[in-house]
Amino acid sequence: MRRHSLYQKRQQLTDKYKLLGKIGEGTYGLVYKAELLTPGRPDDEEQSFAVKMIKSHKEGKNDVVLSIATVREIKILREMHHDNVVHLHDVHVDPRGTSLALVFDYADHDLRDIIVQSKQKPLSEYTKKSFMHQILKGVKYMHDNWVMHRDMKPQNILVVGHGRRRGQVKLADFGLARIYKDPIKALTDVERVVVTLWYRAPELLLGVKHYTKAVDMWAVGCIFAEILNTRELFCGKEAEGTNAPFQKDQCDKIFKIMGMPTPQTWDGLELLPEYENMMQMCKERDYGTTSKLHDFVKFGTGHSSMLLRDLVSRMLHYDPEKRITAAEALMHDYFKCEPYPRDWALDEPNKEPIIFLKQKIEPITEDMLPNNRKSPSHHEAKDDDDARRGMRAMPPGMKPLPNGMVPPTNHGGRQWSGPPPPQYNGNQAAKRPAPGPAPNPRSPKQRRR
C-alpha cells in the first residue's frame, strides 16, 4: 500500500522547498514563505507555500513532544480538502528529530489585514458579500465533517492576494479544532476555555458543559460585523489571573448591544452554571432586553441591507439551538440578491481590482534556520498580552508522540457518510448518541491518487 505524501517525513525539507524569507512568528516557532525547488507547470499558481517550523521538545531517548494544538492541526487538516479551508501539503520531520515543518497554502493576507486596510480603501458590497459567502462555505464544510474550529476570528482567515484566485478565502489555524462526533466526555472537561474572548459565544461565557458547532456561528457573526464596521464588535477585557468561563467585562460589552438574555428568549438559560453571576451583574446595570445591533453595525441602506441585518442577527442569537447554521445561512435571501457573491472577492466584475499591501517578508538570517533557533517556551509568547485583551486564545499544552510520528488514520478528506452531527442541547447535559456507520472506504477522488 502506497503511503500518503505526508509520510515522507525523513526527507530534508530543503530537498524539496526553497525558503524565501520569514513571514511570521508565534509561540510555536517561525513561519517562512517558500517555493518548490522544482517548479510545476508555468500556469500553476500554487508555486508558493507557507512553512510553519515547529521546534519539538525531547523527552528521553525516543520521545518527541509536540503541542496538542500541532497534533490536532495535522490530524484534522489531513482529512479536509476544500477550496475554503487551508490545505496541508506536507509534514516534514528533521532527520535529527529536532523540528517539525508543516507546509500549507500561501496567502498574501489574512482577513484582519484586509479589514484594517479597508479603513482607507473601503470594500464594495460585492467584496464583503463574497468574503462572507466563502467563510460560510468553509464553515459548512467543517461542520458537515464533524469539526468545530473553536477559534474563528479574522486573523485565522487567509485571503489569497495574487493570480486568478485573488480574494479566495481559506480558513486556517486548526490548533483548537475538535471532532465533535460522539464525544466521550463534555468538551469543557478537556479544555475549560476556548475561542478568543472577543468572538466567544455567550453559552461559553455562562459555563455551558456541552456546547455545539453554534459557537463557531456566533464567532462568524462577530466577524461579519467586523467586516462591516472595520473594527471589532465586542471588545471585552479578560480578567487577569483566572481562566473562569464567566468574563464580566465581555458579557457587559455583549449585553450593551444585544440586550440582556432572558429565559423567554433563551430556553434553559437559568440552568447554566454562571446564570446567578449573570443576574447579579445585570442588577447593577440596566441593559434592557431589546437588541440595538442596528445602532452599532453599519448595515447600509436598502433591501439588501435589511437582509444582511437579519442574517447577522440570526448568527448572534443568544440561544444556540435557535442560532442559524452555516448551511441555513448560505441559503439566506441576502446571497440571492445582487451583487451576487463569487470566489474571487478582490476582483469585482467591470471594476478596477482592489490592491492591498502584502505582508512583509524578512530575509533569512542564520539564527532563523530550523536547526539553529532556540526552542520557544510554551509560556513565553510575545503576544500573551493580546490573549488577555481578547485578541488570541491561549494555546493548549504539550503532548508526547513517539519519535515525532503522527498516528495514521484509515480515511481521507471527504464527507462523512454517517448520521448528521448530534444536536446537543446547548444549555443542558446531553446524552451520548449512538455511533453511526463508518465512512465509505475510499472516495473516487482518492482512488485516482
SULZIHU-V278185 format. One record per pair of residues at least 6 apart in sequence whose C-alpha atoms are under 7 Angstrom apart, sorted by the first residue. I is the first residue (numbers start at 0). J is the second residue. Records with the same first field share a line. If there is no record, write none. Layout:
I->J  J
This chain:
4->89
5->89  90
7->91
8->90  91  92
9->91  92  93  94
10->91
11->93  94
12->91
15->35  36
16->33  34  35  36
17->33  34  35  36
18->31  32  33  34
19->31  32  33
20->31  32  360  361  362  363
21->30  31  32  360  361  362  363
22->30  31  32  359  360  361
23->29  30  31
24->30
25->380
26->375  377  379  380
27->53  54  375
28->52  53  54  375
29->51  52
30->49  50  51  52
31->49  50  51
32->47  48  49  50
33->47  48  49  50
34->46  47  48
35->46
38->46
44->162
47->105
48->102  103  104  105
49->102  103  104  105
50->100  101  102  103
51->100  101  102
52->98  99  100  101  369
53->98  99  100
54->97  98  99  374
55->63  64  65  97  98  99
56->63  64  65
57->63  64
58->64
61->401  402
62->399  400  401  402  403
63->399  400  401  402  403
64->397  398  399  400
65->397  398  399  400
66->395  396  397  398
67->395  396  397  398
68->174  175  394  395
69->174
71->174  176
72->173  174
76->86  87
77->87  412
78->411  412
79->412  413
80->86  412
82->169
83->133  136  137  168  169  170
84->137  169  170  171
85->103  104  169  170  171
86->103  104
87->102  103
88->102  103
89->101  102
90->100  101  102
91->99  100  101
92->98  99  100
93->99
98->369
106->157  158  159  160
107->158  159  160  357  358
108->157  158  159  160  357  358
109->153  154  155  156  157  158
110->153  154  156  157  158
111->153  154
114->226  229
115->229
118->229
125->338  339  340  347
126->344  345
127->226
128->340
129->340  341  342  344
130->168  344
131->223
132->329  340
133->168  342
134->168
135->325  329
137->170
138->325
139->325  326
141->147
142->212
143->414
144->414  415
145->178  179  180  420
146->176  177  178  179
147->176  177  178  179  212  215
148->173  175  176  177  215
149->175  176  193  194  215
150->175  194  195
151->215  218  219
152->198  218  222
153->222
155->170  171  172
156->168  169  170  171
157->168  169  170  171
158->166  167  168  169
159->165  166  167  168
160->166
164->343
165->343  344  345  346
166->342  343  344  345
167->342  343  344
180->420  421
181->431  432  434
185->208  209
186->209
187->208
192->242  244
193->392
194->392
195->389  390  391  392
196->389  390
197->233  234  235  389  390
198->218  221
199->218
200->214  217  218
201->317
203->244
204->244  245  246
205->244  245  271  272  273  274
206->244  245  271  272  273
207->271  272  425  426
208->428
209->423  425  427  428  429
210->425
211->423  425
213->319  322
216->314  324
217->314  315
220->311  314  315
221->232
224->232  296
225->231  232
227->296  297  298
228->296  297
233->249  252  253
234->249  252
235->248  249  252  389
236->248  249  387  388  389
237->246  387  388  389
238->246
239->387
245->273
254->286
255->286
256->290  291  292
257->289  290  291  292
258->286  287  288  289  290
259->286  287  288
260->288  317
261->268
262->268  269
265->317  318
266->318
267->426
268->274  426
270->426
271->426
298->304  307  308
303->333
306->332  333
307->333
313->322  323
314->322  323
315->322
316->322
319->425
320->424  425
334->340
345->352  353
346->352  353
366->372
385->391
386->392  393
410->440
415->438
416->438  439
417->435  436  437  438
418->435
421->432
423->429
